[in-house]
Amino acid sequence: MSSISRPRALGKALAGALALGLTSLVAGCSTGIENGALPSTPEITNQTGRIITLWNGSWIAALTVGVITWGLILWAVIVYRKRKGDTKLPLQTRANVPLELMYTIVPLLMIGVLFKYTVEDISAIKDTSETPDIHINVVGKQWSWDFNYVDDDVYDPGVQASLTGEEGVEETLPTLYLPVGERVEFTLDSRDVIHSFWVPAFLYKEDVIPGRTNTFQIIPTQEGMYQGKCAELCGEYHASMLFNVAVVSRDEYDAHMEELRNEGYTGQIGVEEYSRDQVVQLTEEHEEADS
């Protein structure tokens, strides 16, 4: 192979490797939210569209920088590689003020743009200045959840019979009911250790911290059943700290409130009012009475 054809072959091989890598990356991203890259799920709440736009914009910016960087590296490897028989050192650039200014200013501009959009979106997502339609107080505990429906003065003790990872846990999970199309304000409290209230389909989670009440608002926009979980390691059965979220019509929501009221779950469960064992006992008593 001639000295001229060898660099061309090397360049084609490197270009092919880069194209293959980019193809694999794009194919991986196209699977959506399952792998955390470039999600395109429908707007399930009033905030998921904003979150997806911010996430995808960040990914596209990162990929653009990556492609440019990889291209420059490969270009330098091919063009400025050491030739056979070349014993001289290449020309050394000791100072280049315009180039060094570019190295400094361009990254700062990129970070500034990302910072601007991130701050604006976080401010909008965490804004609680609007008057909510309903208030729900969520109390995290090892290893389940209590749901206080403040406006209706009823509660749902989040006790699941299968706290040890046994089969059938889905049937015993506490279910949080939300009316579709209405603004819900959540207040989050912990009875023991740090938890994290997370509904993956909502693309949002909020820490649940002892001695501190965190607040956020959402408007569910699509009826359906969604999965929730604790996203903060909180002890032995953290993986079993699951719950469901049922986004339903206002009539179904009111019917569930009436059902809780008829079962005797009136009032509110305070952060210190019940221990986990006491809530378990209370739920067992209700189950025995129903049977």
C-alpha positions as CSV (number, residue, x, y, z in Angstrom):
1,M,0.0,0.0,0.0
2,S,1.4,3.4,-1.0
3,S,2.2,6.1,1.5
4,I,-0.7,8.2,0.1
5,S,-3.4,5.5,0.1
6,R,-2.5,4.4,3.7
7,P,-3.7,7.7,5.3
8,R,-6.9,7.6,3.2
9,A,-7.6,4.1,4.4
10,L,-6.9,5.1,8.0
11,G,-9.2,8.1,7.6
12,K,-12.0,6.0,6.2
13,A,-11.7,3.5,9.0
14,L,-11.8,6.2,11.7
15,A,-14.8,7.8,10.0
16,G,-16.6,4.5,9.8
17,A,-16.0,3.9,13.5
18,L,-17.3,7.3,14.4
19,A,-20.4,6.8,12.2
20,L,-21.1,3.4,13.8
21,G,-20.7,4.9,17.3
22,L,-23.1,7.8,16.5
23,T,-25.6,5.4,14.9
24,S,-25.6,3.2,18.1
25,L,-26.0,6.3,20.3
26,V,-28.9,7.6,18.3
27,A,-30.6,4.2,18.2
28,G,-30.2,3.9,22.0
29,C,-31.7,7.4,22.5
30,S,-34.6,6.6,20.3
31,T,-36.0,4.1,22.8
32,G,-37.2,7.1,24.8
33,I,-37.7,7.5,28.5
34,E,-36.9,3.9,29.4
35,N,-33.2,4.5,29.2
36,G,-33.3,8.2,30.2
37,A,-32.3,9.7,26.9
38,L,-34.4,12.0,24.7
39,P,-37.8,11.0,26.1
40,S,-41.0,11.8,24.1
41,T,-43.8,10.7,26.4
42,P,-47.1,12.5,26.2
43,E,-47.8,15.3,28.6
44,I,-49.2,13.6,31.7
45,T,-49.1,16.7,33.9
46,N,-48.9,20.4,33.1
47,Q,-45.1,20.2,33.7
48,T,-43.9,17.1,31.9
49,G,-43.7,18.9,28.5
50,R,-41.4,21.5,30.0
51,I,-39.2,18.9,31.7
52,I,-38.9,16.9,28.5
53,T,-37.9,20.0,26.5
54,L,-35.2,20.9,29.0
55,W,-33.9,17.4,29.2
56,N,-33.8,16.9,25.4
57,G,-32.2,20.3,24.8
58,S,-29.5,19.4,27.3
59,W,-28.9,16.1,25.5
60,I,-28.8,17.7,22.1
61,A,-26.3,20.3,23.3
62,A,-24.1,17.7,24.9
63,L,-24.2,15.5,21.8
64,T,-23.3,18.4,19.5
65,V,-20.3,19.3,21.6
66,G,-19.3,15.6,21.7
67,V,-19.5,15.2,17.9
68,I,-17.5,18.4,17.3
69,T,-14.9,17.3,19.9
70,W,-14.6,13.8,18.5
71,G,-14.3,15.2,15.0
72,L,-11.5,17.6,16.0
73,I,-9.6,14.8,17.8
74,L,-9.9,12.4,14.8
75,W,-8.9,15.2,12.4
76,A,-5.8,16.0,14.5
77,V,-4.9,12.3,14.8
78,I,-5.1,11.8,11.0
79,V,-3.6,15.1,9.8
80,Y,-0.9,15.6,12.4
81,R,0.2,12.1,13.1
82,K,3.9,11.3,12.9
83,R,5.0,10.2,9.5
84,K,7.4,7.4,8.9
85,G,11.0,8.7,8.9
86,D,10.0,12.1,10.3
87,T,12.4,12.8,13.2
88,K,11.7,16.5,13.8
89,L,9.4,17.9,16.4
90,P,6.3,19.7,15.1
91,L,6.1,23.4,15.4
92,Q,5.2,24.4,18.9
93,T,2.6,27.1,19.5
94,R,3.6,28.9,22.7
95,A,0.9,31.5,22.8
96,N,-2.3,32.2,20.9
97,V,-4.4,34.8,22.7
98,P,-7.5,34.6,20.3
99,L,-7.5,30.8,20.6
100,E,-7.2,30.8,24.4
101,L,-10.0,33.4,24.6
102,M,-12.2,31.2,22.5
103,Y,-11.4,28.2,24.8
104,T,-12.6,30.3,27.8
105,I,-15.5,32.3,26.3
106,V,-17.3,29.6,24.4
107,P,-17.7,27.2,27.4
108,L,-18.8,30.0,29.6
109,L,-21.5,31.0,27.0
110,M,-22.7,27.4,26.8
111,I,-22.9,27.0,30.5
112,G,-24.7,30.4,30.8
113,V,-27.3,29.4,28.3
114,L,-27.9,26.0,30.0
115,F,-28.0,27.8,33.4
116,K,-30.6,30.3,32.1
117,Y,-33.1,27.7,30.8
118,T,-32.5,25.5,33.9
119,V,-33.3,28.3,36.3
120,E,-36.3,29.4,34.4
121,D,-37.8,25.9,34.2
122,I,-37.0,25.0,37.8
123,S,-38.7,28.2,39.0
124,A,-41.8,27.4,36.9
125,I,-41.9,23.8,38.1
126,K,-41.5,24.7,41.8
127,D,-43.9,27.7,41.6
128,T,-46.7,27.3,44.2
129,S,-48.2,30.8,43.9
130,E,-51.3,29.6,42.1
131,T,-54.4,28.8,44.3
132,P,-54.8,25.0,44.2
133,D,-58.1,23.2,43.8
134,I,-57.2,20.5,46.3
135,H,-54.6,19.9,49.0
136,I,-53.0,16.6,49.7
137,N,-50.6,15.9,52.6
138,V,-48.2,12.9,52.0
139,V,-46.5,11.4,55.0
140,G,-43.6,9.1,54.3
141,K,-42.8,6.3,56.8
142,Q,-40.8,3.1,56.9
143,W,-41.9,1.7,54.5
144,S,-45.1,3.1,53.1
145,W,-47.1,6.3,52.7
146,D,-50.1,8.0,54.4
147,F,-52.3,10.2,52.2
148,N,-54.2,13.0,53.9
149,Y,-57.0,14.5,51.7
150,V,-57.0,17.8,53.5
151,D,-60.1,19.4,51.9
152,D,-62.3,16.4,52.4
153,D,-60.9,15.7,55.9
154,V,-60.2,12.0,55.2
155,Y,-57.1,10.0,55.0
156,D,-55.8,6.8,53.5
157,P,-53.3,4.9,55.7
158,G,-50.7,3.6,53.3
159,V,-50.1,0.2,54.9
160,Q,-49.2,-2.8,52.7
161,A,-49.3,-6.3,53.9
162,S,-46.3,-7.3,51.9
163,L,-43.4,-5.2,53.2
164,T,-40.8,-7.9,52.8
165,G,-40.8,-8.2,49.0
166,E,-43.2,-11.1,48.9
167,E,-45.4,-11.8,45.8
168,G,-48.7,-9.9,45.5
169,V,-47.4,-6.6,46.6
170,E,-49.3,-4.8,43.8
171,E,-52.6,-5.8,45.4
172,T,-51.7,-4.2,48.7
173,L,-50.1,-1.0,47.6
174,P,-51.6,2.3,48.8
175,T,-53.2,4.3,46.0
176,L,-53.2,8.0,45.8
177,Y,-56.3,9.5,44.0
178,L,-56.0,12.7,42.0
179,P,-58.8,14.4,40.0
180,V,-57.8,15.0,36.4
181,G,-57.5,18.6,35.2
182,E,-57.4,20.1,38.7
183,R,-54.4,21.8,40.4
184,V,-53.1,19.7,43.3
185,E,-50.9,21.1,46.0
186,F,-48.7,18.4,47.8
187,T,-47.2,19.0,51.2
188,L,-44.6,16.3,52.0
189,D,-43.6,15.2,55.6
190,S,-41.6,12.3,57.0
191,R,-42.4,10.4,60.1
192,D,-38.9,8.9,60.5
193,V,-36.0,9.2,58.0
194,I,-35.5,10.9,54.6
195,H,-37.6,9.5,51.8
196,S,-38.3,10.8,48.3
197,F,-41.8,11.0,46.7
198,W,-41.4,10.0,43.0
199,V,-43.9,9.3,40.3
200,P,-41.7,8.5,37.3
201,A,-44.4,9.2,34.7
202,F,-44.7,12.7,36.1
203,L,-40.9,13.2,35.6
204,Y,-40.6,14.8,39.0
205,K,-39.6,13.8,42.5
206,E,-39.4,15.7,45.8
207,D,-37.5,14.8,49.0
208,V,-39.5,14.0,52.1
209,I,-37.3,15.2,55.0
210,P,-38.0,14.9,58.8
211,G,-38.8,18.2,60.4
212,R,-39.2,20.0,57.1
213,T,-42.3,20.3,54.9
214,N,-41.7,20.4,51.1
215,T,-44.4,21.7,48.7
216,F,-45.1,21.5,45.0
217,Q,-48.1,21.7,42.6
218,I,-49.1,19.8,39.5
219,I,-52.2,19.5,37.3
220,P,-52.7,15.9,36.1
221,T,-53.9,16.0,32.5
222,Q,-54.4,12.3,31.6
223,E,-56.5,9.8,33.4
224,G,-54.8,6.5,34.2
225,M,-53.0,4.4,36.7
226,Y,-49.3,5.3,37.4
227,Q,-46.6,3.8,39.6
228,G,-44.9,5.6,42.4
229,K,-42.0,4.8,44.6
230,C,-39.5,6.1,47.2
231,A,-36.3,7.3,45.4
232,E,-34.2,7.7,48.5
233,L,-32.6,4.7,50.3
234,C,-34.4,4.6,53.6
235,G,-33.8,1.2,55.2
236,E,-34.2,-2.5,54.9
237,Y,-37.4,-2.6,52.8
238,H,-36.9,0.6,50.8
239,A,-37.5,-1.3,47.6
240,S,-41.0,-2.2,48.9
241,M,-42.0,1.4,49.5
242,L,-44.2,1.6,46.5
243,F,-47.6,3.2,45.7
244,N,-50.0,3.7,42.9
245,V,-51.4,7.0,41.6
246,A,-54.9,6.9,40.1
247,V,-55.8,10.0,38.0
248,V,-59.6,9.9,37.7
249,S,-62.6,12.0,37.0
250,R,-64.0,14.3,39.6
251,D,-66.9,12.0,40.2
252,E,-64.6,9.0,40.8
253,Y,-62.5,11.1,43.1
254,D,-65.5,12.2,45.2
255,A,-66.8,8.6,45.3
256,H,-63.4,7.5,46.7
257,M,-63.5,10.2,49.3
258,E,-66.9,9.0,50.4
259,E,-65.7,5.5,50.5
260,L,-62.9,6.4,52.9
261,R,-65.3,8.4,55.0
262,N,-67.7,5.4,55.3
263,E,-64.8,3.2,56.3
264,G,-64.1,5.4,59.2
265,Y,-60.9,7.1,57.9
266,T,-62.0,10.6,58.9
267,G,-59.7,13.3,60.1
268,Q,-56.0,13.6,59.4
269,I,-53.0,11.4,60.3
270,G,-50.4,13.6,61.8
271,V,-46.7,13.2,61.4
272,E,-46.3,12.0,65.0
273,E,-49.8,10.7,65.5
274,Y,-49.3,7.1,64.6
275,S,-46.3,4.8,64.6
276,R,-46.0,2.4,61.7
277,D,-47.1,-0.5,64.0
278,Q,-50.2,1.4,65.1
279,V,-51.2,2.1,61.6
280,V,-50.7,-1.6,60.7
281,Q,-52.9,-2.5,63.6
282,L,-55.6,0.0,62.7
283,T,-55.7,-1.3,59.1
284,E,-56.0,-4.9,60.2
285,E,-58.9,-4.0,62.5
286,H,-60.7,-2.4,59.5
287,E,-60.0,-5.5,57.3
288,E,-61.3,-7.8,60.0
289,A,-64.5,-5.6,60.4
290,D,-65.0,-5.7,56.6
291,S,-64.6,-9.5,56.5
